[in-house]
Amino acid sequence: MENYATNWTKNEFLTYLYIYCMNADYKEEKKELGYIKAKTSNAVFNKMHEEFEEDSDYASLQKIMNTHDKLGFSKDDTDELFDNLKELFLLDYKYDIKERNLLKGLKHLLK
């Protein structure tokens, strides 16, 4: 049985989550990359992107759920997080069905 525990900081968690969400439509757009990179350092972005690339979807979700709980996000923190995720999705002026479904699923898993 795999262990999906992480030792991520809040910044690493958020970076990983943004990368995961950016890939909801299987494309990494320049605006999305810029949004994420503006919120973190290049070193953290590269580390988390590399880890994301190695993870299955199941592993990513397990890590996201476990780390969200471990970092003790409050309801207000989580609401702000979802506002930021929606902002990320709207950068390309499209909020397609894959993005809507991902956000809905994450809300169910993280609230």
C-alpha positions as CSV (number, residue, x, y, z in Angstrom):
1,M,0.0,0.0,0.0
2,E,1.3,3.4,-1.0
3,N,1.9,6.2,1.4
4,Y,0.7,9.5,0.1
5,A,1.8,11.6,3.0
6,T,3.8,14.7,2.2
7,N,6.1,17.1,4.0
8,W,5.1,20.0,1.9
9,T,4.9,23.5,3.0
10,K,1.7,25.5,2.4
11,N,3.4,27.2,-0.6
12,E,4.4,23.8,-2.0
13,F,0.9,22.4,-1.5
14,L,-0.7,25.4,-3.3
15,T,1.8,25.2,-6.1
16,Y,1.1,21.5,-6.6
17,L,-2.7,22.1,-6.4
18,Y,-2.5,24.9,-9.0
19,I,-0.4,22.7,-11.3
20,Y,-2.9,19.9,-10.9
21,C,-5.8,22.2,-11.7
22,M,-4.0,23.8,-14.6
23,N,-3.9,20.4,-16.2
24,A,-7.6,19.8,-15.9
25,D,-8.0,20.5,-19.6
26,Y,-4.6,18.7,-20.4
27,K,-3.0,22.0,-21.5
28,E,-0.6,24.3,-19.8
29,E,-1.4,27.7,-21.0
30,K,1.1,30.6,-20.7
31,K,-1.2,32.7,-18.7
32,E,-1.8,29.8,-16.3
33,L,1.9,29.2,-15.9
34,G,2.5,32.9,-15.3
35,Y,-0.2,33.0,-12.6
36,I,1.3,30.1,-10.8
37,K,4.9,31.2,-11.1
38,A,3.9,34.6,-9.8
39,K,2.7,33.0,-6.5
40,T,5.9,30.9,-5.9
41,S,9.6,30.7,-6.6
42,N,11.0,28.9,-9.7
43,A,12.6,26.3,-7.5
44,V,9.3,25.4,-5.8
45,F,7.5,25.5,-9.1
46,N,10.0,23.2,-10.7
47,K,10.1,20.8,-7.8
48,M,6.3,20.5,-7.6
49,H,5.8,20.3,-11.4
50,E,8.3,17.4,-11.5
51,E,6.5,15.6,-8.7
52,F,3.2,16.2,-10.4
53,E,4.5,14.7,-13.7
54,E,5.5,11.5,-11.8
55,D,2.2,11.1,-10.0
56,S,-1.0,9.3,-11.2
57,D,-4.3,11.2,-10.9
58,Y,-5.1,9.0,-7.9
59,A,-1.8,9.8,-6.2
60,S,-2.3,13.5,-6.9
61,L,-5.7,13.5,-5.3
62,Q,-4.5,11.5,-2.3
63,K,-1.6,13.9,-1.7
64,I,-3.9,17.0,-2.1
65,M,-6.5,15.7,0.4
66,N,-3.9,14.5,2.9
67,T,-1.9,17.7,2.8
68,H,-4.9,19.9,2.9
69,D,-6.0,18.2,6.1
70,K,-2.5,18.1,7.5
71,L,-1.9,21.9,7.0
72,G,-5.2,22.6,8.8
73,F,-6.9,24.9,6.3
74,S,-9.9,26.7,7.9
75,K,-13.2,27.1,6.1
76,D,-12.2,30.6,5.1
77,D,-8.8,29.5,3.9
78,T,-10.5,26.8,1.8
79,D,-13.1,29.2,0.4
80,E,-10.3,31.6,-0.6
81,L,-8.4,28.7,-2.2
82,F,-11.4,27.9,-4.4
83,D,-11.7,31.5,-5.4
84,N,-8.1,31.4,-6.5
85,L,-8.6,28.2,-8.4
86,K,-11.6,29.6,-10.2
87,E,-9.5,32.7,-11.1
88,L,-6.9,30.3,-12.5
89,F,-9.5,28.6,-14.6
90,L,-10.8,31.9,-16.0
91,L,-7.4,33.2,-17.2
92,D,-8.1,31.8,-20.7
93,Y,-11.6,33.3,-20.6
94,K,-13.0,29.7,-20.7
95,Y,-14.4,27.7,-17.9
96,D,-15.0,24.4,-19.6
97,I,-16.8,21.3,-18.3
98,K,-13.6,19.6,-17.2
99,E,-12.6,22.6,-15.1
100,R,-16.1,22.9,-13.6
101,N,-16.2,19.2,-12.8
102,L,-12.7,19.3,-11.2
103,L,-13.6,22.3,-9.0
104,K,-16.8,20.6,-8.0
105,G,-15.0,17.4,-7.1
106,L,-12.3,19.2,-5.1
107,K,-14.9,21.1,-3.2
108,H,-16.5,17.8,-2.3
109,L,-13.1,16.3,-1.2
110,L,-11.7,19.3,0.7
111,K,-14.7,20.7,2.5
